[in-house]
Amino acid sequence: MARAPLLQLSGISLTFGGNPVFDELSLTVQPGDRIALVGRNGSGKSTLMKVMAGLVEPDRGIRVVPPGVTVGYMEQEPDLSRFATLGDFAASALPEGQDYRLAVVAEGLKFNPETPVATASGGERRRAALAKLLAEAPELMLLDEPTNHLDIQAIEWLEAELSTTRTAFVLISHDRAFLRALSQATLWIDRGEVRRRDAGFEGFEDWRETVWAEEDDARHKLDRKIKHEAKWAVEGISARRKRNMGRVRALQQLRADRKAQIRRQGTAAFALESGPTSGKKVIEALGLTKSYGDKPIVKGFDLRVLRGDRVAFVGPNGVGKTTLLKMLTGEVQPDAGTVTLGTNLEIAVFDQTRTRLDLDASLWDNLTVDPLMRVSGASDQVMVRGTAKHVVAYLKDFLFDEAQARAPVRSLSGGERARLLLAKLMAQPSNLLILDEPTNDLDVETLDLLQDILGDYDGTVLVVSHDRDFIDRVATTTVAMEGEGRVQAYPGGWSDYAAQRPQPEDDIAKPIAKPSAPTARPEATAKASGLSFTEKKRLEDLPNLIAKLESEIGKLSTLLADPDLFTREPVKFRKATEAMTDRQTALEAAETEWLDLADRA
């Protein structure tokens, strides 16, 4: 018997600002679907997801969700005003006694529920929204860029979690390795049309090129037909005017059809202009050591960067990747060791916090006011690699239209802000490029182009990224920051590093150790040494969590002991069985965590 769809959209039409986003769109999400939702920045991916979540009302069409089916949406900017801590928000919709679900998710995402809302960063708020959705476990999850602000360790945990879930999900992400690992179907938004392919993201790019080639072929055939009919209209219509007016009207319709076709958006005109050639040795670091308080960033690290190298820096959030970059370029001084910069360096920096963009100023002003780009005496031109260019023409190179030129940067999407920052970066000659999280919010096509440009760049590149695919395609050396000041350089990209790194010492992917033998239920208090404040609090809370889980397992065992439950109430039996499995898994994890913390304390 076929199962009912979890979600159905029929005849959806939506218009923003006079431009149609969707027209007569229809799609269905079935139980167990794992769908990648892809398309260019600005194509309407997030808007479609909000329509699916019921947060945006279409102009026409219907959205159908069967009774009893829950649809969860990961909010990009959640309203936390009613909550004291991120944990209060993330657990706000959980049934009483189900807080352990949040504890398990928080551990995997490296998310601290005790963080006050007032001091939480944007990245921490997004992780809280993701933790809330995963802990609630609805029948359908809508995930909009869940890997943004996650380090590779957390991304790999999330990947493993989603790969084993029975929940259906629709996923927007720029992380191609993440999409390839998880998707089994692909929805592609292109100029208001949504195409579905019942295969994962792995073959998306080949499929896209095939569709575009077929589209180009059909357009060429239509152009030839219009040309042929137009020639006939001029040469042969006068003698048979009355009889052939139908053919003339058909020609007019062909021209109307051709005019109505929406052309594909081109690619941004990225180009990196290399500055004067630097010396062969770009950076040499010897015995580099740095700490902040009792937190070591790096201990005794040596690195030599030669002209043309592409060096990627990886490691957990907060480990100090950006600090190490700043030490290597002389912006931050080490506590010990030396950094020697090569000769004739011209450095360009892509900052992950986008601090070079004035959010309240327009795109026009962001380009023309910048002293590195301003043309003396001109308010409508920018200096692009030594040549004056009109600001609107340069913005069009990066896929911004004229109407956006006077709009505030604050109105742009994350991907559009990244494109604008790249426009500023690529206007200036350089021979050392510093890219701190450049891939966040960029669509797949723009990422492809950026990778090609970096491949052709004559200078040297230092890049911080959590995008494994991007690192594999770009890096010649990977510097792994593993915490506690441990830093090691490996030849190659992420896959090469993953194959070379030592096990199990590597903390980036080290699994939690399993207990060697069953142990009696723990009763303990935290000792002062060896644990952080959060870990001490966790150690104090774990005995209560373990007791609660044991109590719930006992109640479920009593319920499942009823031999007639399966035939009398099959749905209740299924849910109780699933709950028993979840609680037993959570209990094992909690006991293992307690053992680890107690041992370290």
C-alpha positions as a printed Julia matrix, in Angstrom:
601×3 Matrix{Float64}:
  0.0    0.0     0.0
  1.47   3.35   -1.05
  2.15   5.81    1.77
  0.63   9.28    1.69
  3.02  12.16    0.86
  4.34  14.16    3.79
  3.97  17.42    1.84
  2.39  18.41   -1.45
  2.54  21.74   -3.29
  0.17  22.22   -6.25
  0.03  25.15   -8.68
  2.14  27.45   -6.49
  2.68  30.95   -7.92
  4.51  33.7    -6.07
  5.63  37.19   -7.08
  7.99  39.53   -5.21
  8.44  43.12   -6.38
  6.82  42.49   -9.75
  9.1   39.57  -10.63
  7.65  36.04  -10.57
  9.61  33.7    -8.29
  7.5   30.62   -9.1
  4.68  30.03  -11.56
  2.42  26.96  -11.35
  5.0   25.04   -9.33
  4.08  21.57   -8.09
  6.14  19.09   -6.06
  5.73  16.24   -3.59
  7.85  15.05   -0.66
  7.42  11.39    0.25
  8.31   9.6     3.53
 12.02   8.78    3.56
 12.94  11.35    0.91
 16.44  12.85    1.16
 16.34  15.8    -1.2
 19.03  18.31   -2.16
 17.51  21.68   -3.12
 19.95  23.5    -5.4
 20.05  26.62   -7.57
 21.82  29.93   -8.05
 21.9   32.54   -5.28
 18.67  34.52   -5.59
 16.83  31.76   -7.5
 14.33  31.29   -4.66
 15.63  28.27   -2.72
 15.02  29.75    0.74
 11.7   31.23   -0.39
 10.54  27.82   -1.63
 11.59  26.25    1.67
  9.55  28.85    3.57
  6.54  28.05    1.36
  7.05  24.37    2.19
  7.21  25.28    5.9
  4.01  27.33    5.66
  5.82  30.55    6.59
  5.25  32.29    3.24
  1.79  32.39    1.68
  1.82  31.98   -2.12
 -0.29  34.18   -4.41
 -1.96  31.07   -5.84
 -1.86  27.34   -5.26
 -2.26  25.03   -2.28
 -0.01  23.42    0.3
 -1.19  20.11    1.76
  0.25  18.43    4.87
 -1.66  15.34    6.11
 -3.11  15.48    9.64
 -0.6   14.35   12.25
  2.47  15.08   10.1
  4.89  17.6    11.6
  7.13  19.76    9.41
 10.15  21.37   11.07
 12.08  24.34    9.64
 15.53  25.49   10.68
 15.15  29.21   11.25
 18.01  31.39    9.95
 17.29  34.22   12.38
 15.23  32.72   15.24
 13.37  34.95   17.68
 15.08  34.35   21.04
 13.64  37.35   22.87
 11.58  35.19   25.25
 14.49  32.99   26.37
 17.37  33.47   28.8
 19.72  30.88   27.28
 20.13  29.15   23.93
 19.24  25.87   25.64
 15.9   27.29   26.83
 15.07  28.13   23.23
 16.29  24.82   21.78
 14.3   22.76   24.32
 11.17  24.94   24.25
  9.07  22.53   22.14
 10.31  19.25   23.64
  7.89  17.18   25.75
  8.7   16.97   29.45
 11.34  14.36   30.14
 12.8   14.54   26.62
 15.62  16.99   27.38
 18.17  14.24   26.84
 17.51  14.59   23.1
 18.92  18.12   23.21
 21.9   16.99   25.29
 22.87  14.4    22.65
 22.51  16.9    19.8
 24.35  19.66   21.68
 27.32  17.35   22.24
 27.55  16.53   18.53
 27.21  20.14   17.37
 29.59  21.49   20.03
 26.73  23.74   21.1
 26.6   25.03   24.69
 22.95  25.26   25.86
 24.0   27.44   28.79
 25.12  30.32   26.55
 23.09  33.45   27.42
 21.01  34.76   24.53
 22.28  38.28   25.18
 25.89  37.33   24.41
 25.31  34.68   21.71
 26.86  35.25   18.29
 24.97  34.81   15.04
 26.68  31.46   14.51
 25.68  30.24   17.98
 22.07  31.27   17.35
 22.04  29.28   14.08
 23.46  26.23   15.86
 20.73  26.58   18.48
 18.09  26.6    15.72
 19.64  23.48   14.18
 19.85  21.75   17.57
 16.19  22.58   18.24
 15.09  21.02   14.96
 17.18  17.86   15.37
 16.03  17.34   18.96
 12.36  17.71   18.0
 12.75  15.12   15.18
  9.67  16.01   13.05
  8.52  13.75   10.19
  9.95  16.25    7.67
 12.96  18.49    8.3
 13.65  21.57    6.17
 17.34  22.47    6.52
 18.55  25.77    5.03
 22.39  25.89    5.03
 22.79  23.84    8.23
 26.59  23.57    7.86
 27.23  27.33    7.95
 29.2   28.21   11.12
 29.94  24.52   11.83
 33.5   23.21   11.87
 34.4   20.02   10.02
 34.08  17.89   13.16
 30.5   19.07   13.71
 29.7   18.76    9.98
 30.85  15.14   10.0
 28.73  14.45   13.1
 25.68  16.03   11.45
 26.36  14.06    8.26
 26.44  10.81   10.23
 23.29  11.77   12.15
 21.3   12.55    8.98
 22.6    9.48    7.16
 21.01   7.2     9.78
 17.77   9.06   10.43
 14.44   7.73    9.23
 13.14  11.3     8.99
 12.63  12.79    5.52
 14.51  16.01    4.84
 15.01  18.73    2.23
 18.49  20.24    2.33
 19.99  23.48    1.01
 23.78  23.59    1.25
 26.85  24.9    -0.59
 28.9   21.97    0.81
 29.12  19.53   -2.11
 30.68  16.72   -0.03
 27.75  17.04    2.4
 25.18  16.99   -0.43
 26.81  14.02   -2.17
 26.88  11.99    1.04
 23.24  12.57    2.0
 20.98  13.23   -0.99
 19.01  10.63   -2.91
 17.01  13.08   -5.04
 17.65  16.58   -6.38
 15.33  19.56   -6.82
 16.84  22.21   -9.09
 15.37  25.74   -9.18
 16.21  27.54  -12.4
 14.39  30.71  -13.56
 11.2   29.93  -11.65
 11.01  26.3   -12.77
 11.66  23.39  -10.41
 12.99  20.19  -11.95
 13.25  16.94  -10.01
 15.82  14.21  -10.59
 15.5   10.97   -8.61
 19.21  10.71   -8.0
 21.53  12.42   -5.55
 23.72  15.47   -6.01
 26.64  13.38   -7.33
 25.52  13.71  -10.96
 23.82  17.1   -10.69
 26.37  19.12  -12.64
 26.34  16.71  -15.6
 22.52  16.72  -15.57
 22.44  20.53  -15.47
 24.79  20.81  -18.43
 22.68  18.31  -20.4
 19.48  20.27  -19.7
 21.14  23.53  -20.72
 22.55  21.99  -23.9
 19.08  20.72  -24.87
 17.65  24.16  -24.1
 20.27  25.86  -26.28
 19.57  23.42  -29.12
 15.82  24.12  -28.92
 16.49  27.89  -28.9
 18.7   27.63  -31.99
 16.0   25.65  -33.81
 13.4   28.25  -32.86
 15.69  31.07  -34.08
 16.17  29.29  -37.43
 12.43  28.77  -37.8
 11.72  32.44  -37.05
 14.36  33.49  -39.6
 12.86  31.19  -42.24
  9.29  32.37  -41.6
 10.37  36.02  -41.56
 12.04  35.59  -44.94
  8.87  34.02  -46.35
  6.77  36.86  -44.91
  8.83  39.46  -46.77
  9.15  37.64  -50.09
  5.98  35.61  -50.53
  3.14  37.19  -48.66
  2.13  39.93  -51.14
  0.63  37.54  -53.7
 -1.24  35.44  -51.16
 -1.95  37.92  -48.4
 -5.46  36.77  -47.44
 -4.73  33.06  -47.58
 -1.54  33.27  -45.44
 -2.51  35.67  -42.64
 -2.66  32.63  -40.34
  1.0   31.93  -41.05
  1.84  35.55  -40.29
  0.05  35.3   -36.97
  2.01  32.09  -36.27
  5.23  33.99  -36.95
  4.16  36.69  -34.51
  3.5   34.0   -31.89
  6.94  32.45  -32.48
  8.54  35.84  -31.92
  6.48  36.34  -28.75
  7.52  32.9   -27.47
 11.17  33.66  -28.14
 10.93  37.0   -26.36
  9.23  35.39  -23.35
 12.04  32.91  -22.83
 14.05  33.75  -19.72
 17.74  33.72  -20.45
 20.05  31.99  -18.05
 21.93  34.23  -15.71
 25.58  34.34  -16.69
 28.48  33.66  -14.38
 30.17  36.4   -12.44
 33.15  37.87  -14.27
 35.7   36.9   -11.63
 39.32  37.63  -12.41
 42.26  37.89  -10.05
 45.0   40.22  -11.2
 48.38  39.16   -9.9
 50.53  42.0    -8.65
 54.29  42.14   -9.11
 55.99  38.79   -8.61
 56.88  38.14   -4.97
 60.09  36.52   -3.82
 60.29  32.72   -4.01
 59.98  32.46   -0.21
 56.71  34.09    0.87
 56.51  33.19    4.59
 58.87  31.37    6.93
 57.72  30.66   10.5
 60.11  29.09   13.03
 59.19  27.93   16.55
 55.9   29.83   16.49
 54.24  29.86   19.93
 51.15  31.76   21.08
 48.7   31.54   23.99
 45.84  33.63   25.31
 45.75  33.21   29.06
 45.89  29.46   29.75
 44.69  28.6    26.22
 47.53  27.6    23.88
 46.97  28.43   20.21
 50.2   27.04   18.77
 53.38  25.53   20.24
 56.68  25.43   18.39
 55.18  25.43   14.89
 57.37  25.66   11.77
 56.03  26.45    8.29
 57.57  27.52    5.0
 55.27  28.93    2.3
 56.71  29.3    -1.19
 55.39  31.35   -4.11
 52.39  29.63   -5.73
 51.51  27.46   -2.7
 47.87  26.98   -1.69
 47.75  26.37    2.07
 44.47  25.42    3.8
 43.99  25.77    7.57
 41.51  23.38    9.23
 40.38  22.63   12.78
 37.5   23.07   15.22
 35.83  26.44   15.71
 37.7   28.53   18.26
 40.98  26.64   17.9
 42.76  29.74   16.57
 42.92  29.41   12.77
 42.34  33.13   12.14
 44.86  34.03   14.85
 47.49  31.83   13.2
 46.77  33.47    9.84
 47.27  36.91   11.38
 50.56  35.78   12.95
 51.81  34.49    9.6
 51.08  37.86    7.95
 52.54  39.94   10.79
 49.24  41.36   12.06
 49.55  39.52   15.42
 52.87  39.0    17.19
 53.75  35.53   18.56
 54.82  35.0    22.17
 57.89  33.17   20.89
 59.38  32.25   17.54
 59.82  34.31   14.4
 57.9   35.04   11.21
 59.83  36.27    8.18
 57.85  37.67    5.26
 59.17  37.52    1.72
 59.95  40.48   -0.48
 57.59  42.53   -2.63
 54.37  41.2    -1.06
 50.99  42.77   -1.9
 48.31  41.21    0.32
 44.54  41.06   -0.3
 42.23  39.79    2.46
 38.76  38.21    2.3
 37.45  38.55    5.87
 34.85  36.03    7.06
 33.13  38.72    9.17
 32.71  40.95    6.05
 34.05  43.94    8.04
 35.14  45.65    4.79
 31.46  46.09    3.9
 29.45  48.99    5.31
 26.01  47.4     5.73
 24.16  50.71    5.87
 25.84  52.17    2.77
 24.82  51.29   -0.78
 26.69  48.92   -3.08
 27.7   52.01   -5.09
 29.2   53.76   -2.05
 30.96  50.6    -0.83
 32.92  50.57   -4.06
 33.46  54.28   -4.77
 34.32  55.38   -1.21
 36.97  52.67   -0.74
 40.36  54.43   -1.17
 41.79  51.29   -2.83
 39.16  51.51   -5.58
 38.3   55.2    -5.85
 39.12  57.06   -9.04
 40.39  60.54   -8.19
 37.75  63.18   -8.92
 35.12  60.65  -10.09
 32.05  59.58   -8.13
 30.75  57.04  -10.63
 33.9   55.09  -11.46
 36.07  52.55   -9.68
 39.66  51.56  -10.23
 39.76  47.9   -11.29
 43.29  46.52  -11.49
 44.62  49.88  -12.66
 41.79  50.71  -15.1
 38.84  53.06  -14.46
 35.42  51.4   -14.88
 31.86  52.65  -14.33
 30.55  51.34  -11.02
 27.32  49.9   -12.5
 29.23  48.07  -15.23
 31.55  46.55  -12.64
 28.61  45.5   -10.45
 27.01  43.82  -13.48
 30.19  41.76  -13.87
 29.32  40.28  -10.48
 25.63  39.67  -11.36
 24.17  42.75   -9.63
 21.59  44.7   -11.64
 21.41  48.49  -11.87
 18.47  48.67   -9.45
 20.61  47.11   -6.71
 23.46  49.61   -7.08
 21.8   52.19   -4.8
 20.32  49.63   -2.36
 21.92  49.2     1.1
 24.25  46.23    1.52
 22.07  45.16    4.47
 19.33  44.19    1.99
 21.56  41.61    0.26
 21.56  37.89    0.93
 24.62  36.24    2.45
 25.72  34.99   -0.97
 25.32  38.43   -2.53
 27.4   40.04    0.24
 30.13  37.47   -0.39
 30.02  38.33   -4.11
 30.32  42.06   -3.36
 33.3   41.46   -1.09
 34.91  39.37   -3.83
 34.3   42.28   -6.24
 36.29  44.57   -3.93
 39.01  41.98   -3.44
 39.46  41.25   -7.13
 39.75  44.9    -8.1
 43.16  45.24   -6.49
 46.4   43.59   -7.68
 47.89  41.13   -5.19
 50.38  38.3    -4.93
 49.31  36.91   -1.52
 45.62  36.18   -1.08
 44.16  35.56    2.41
 40.72  33.88    2.27
 39.0   33.42    5.64
 35.86  31.28    5.11
 35.25  32.38    1.5
 32.77  29.59    0.69
 30.01  30.55    3.13
 26.76  31.32    1.29
 28.2   30.98   -2.24
 26.2   28.87   -4.7
 27.75  25.86   -6.42
 28.34  27.64   -9.75
 30.14  30.55   -8.08
 32.23  28.11   -6.03
 33.24  26.33   -9.23
 34.28  29.63  -10.77
 36.22  30.72   -7.67
 38.12  27.43   -7.68
 39.02  27.85  -11.36
 40.21  31.41  -10.73
 42.39  30.32   -7.8
 43.86  27.62  -10.01
 44.93  30.26  -12.57
 46.17  32.78   -9.96
 49.93  33.32  -10.13
 50.24  34.34   -6.49
 50.07  32.48   -3.18
 46.86  31.58   -1.32
 46.21  31.01    2.4
 42.65  29.82    3.06
 40.58  28.9     6.11
 37.61  26.72    5.23
 35.33  23.99    6.58
 34.33  22.92    3.05
 36.09  19.58    2.49
 35.42  19.5    -1.25
 36.75  23.05   -1.69
 39.93  22.19    0.23
 40.45  19.06   -1.87
 40.14  21.05   -5.1
 42.3   24.01   -4.05
 44.92  23.11   -1.41
 48.45  21.85   -1.97
 49.12  21.78    1.79
 46.72  21.35    4.73
 47.63  22.73    8.17
 45.61  20.92   10.85
 45.08  22.71   14.17
 44.12  19.96   16.59
 43.78  21.91   19.85
 46.04  22.41   22.9
 48.57  24.11   20.62
 49.1   21.07   18.38
 49.56  22.15   14.74
 50.8   19.94   11.93
 51.19  20.49    8.17
 50.27  17.69    5.71
 50.81  17.6     1.93
 47.63  17.7    -0.17
 44.0   18.55    0.57
 41.44  17.37    3.12
 41.22  13.78    1.86
 45.02  13.48    1.92
 45.11  14.85    5.48
 42.33  12.49    6.61
 44.31   9.53    5.27
 47.6   10.66    6.88
 46.55  11.93   10.29
 47.48   9.72   13.24
 44.8    7.7    15.01
 43.43   7.81   17.63
 45.44  10.79   18.9
 43.85  13.18   16.4
 41.13  15.04   18.29
 39.49  16.36   15.13
 37.72  13.06   14.51
 38.47  11.0    17.63
 35.45   8.95   18.8
 34.45   8.86   22.43
 36.07   5.86   24.12
 33.81   2.99   25.09
 33.89   1.71   28.72
 35.94  -1.48   29.08
 33.43  -3.16   31.37
 29.97  -2.53   32.87
 30.1   -0.15   35.8
 27.69   0.54   38.63
 25.52   3.62   38.31
 27.66   6.71   38.95
 27.29   8.92   41.98
 29.9   11.68   41.93
 30.69  15.38   42.12
 33.08  17.28   39.91
 36.62  17.86   41.07
 38.12  21.21   40.38
 41.07  20.07   38.29
 41.03  18.86   34.68
 37.6   20.11   33.58
 36.22  23.32   32.19
 33.31  25.05   33.91
 30.85  23.63   31.35
 32.26  20.11   31.8
 32.01  20.34   35.6
 28.37  21.37   35.3
 27.78  18.53   32.85
 29.35  16.03   35.25
 27.03  17.23   38.02
 23.95  16.93   35.81
 24.66  13.54   34.24
 23.63  11.34   37.26
 20.15  12.92   37.21
 19.89  12.39   33.44
 21.0    8.76   33.8
 18.45   8.15   36.58
 15.7    9.69   34.46
 16.6    7.55   31.44
 16.66   4.4    33.56
 13.23   5.27   34.94
 11.81   5.84   31.44
 13.33   2.56   30.2
 11.68   0.77   33.12
  8.26   2.23   32.25
  8.66   1.34   28.57
  9.72  -2.22   29.49
  6.55  -2.62   31.52
  4.45  -1.31   28.62
  6.11  -3.57   26.04
  5.75  -6.59   28.31
  2.02  -6.62   27.46
  1.75  -9.49   24.9
 -1.42  -8.05   23.34
 -0.1   -4.52   22.8
  1.09  -5.16   19.22
 -2.27  -6.44   17.96
 -4.39  -4.1    20.09
 -2.48  -0.83   19.5
  0.17  -1.31   16.76
  0.98   2.42   16.48
  1.57   2.7    20.24
  3.71  -0.46   20.13
  5.85   0.98   17.31
  6.36   4.31   19.06
  7.21   2.61   22.36
  9.76   0.37   20.61
 11.4    3.36   18.93
 11.43   5.28   22.23
 13.05   2.3    23.99
 15.83   2.19   21.38
 16.39   5.95   21.64
 16.58   5.89   25.46
 18.9    2.9    25.58
 21.24   4.63   23.12
 21.08   7.86   25.12
 21.73   5.98   28.38
 24.81   4.29   26.96
 26.12   7.63   25.67
 25.44   9.37   29.01
 27.2    6.66   31.02
 30.19   6.72   28.66
 30.37  10.51   28.88
 30.19  10.38   32.69
 33.02   7.85   32.84
 35.19  10.02   30.59
 34.53  13.22   32.56
 34.92  11.52   35.95
 38.22  10.01   34.86
 39.53  13.38   33.66
 38.33  15.11   36.83
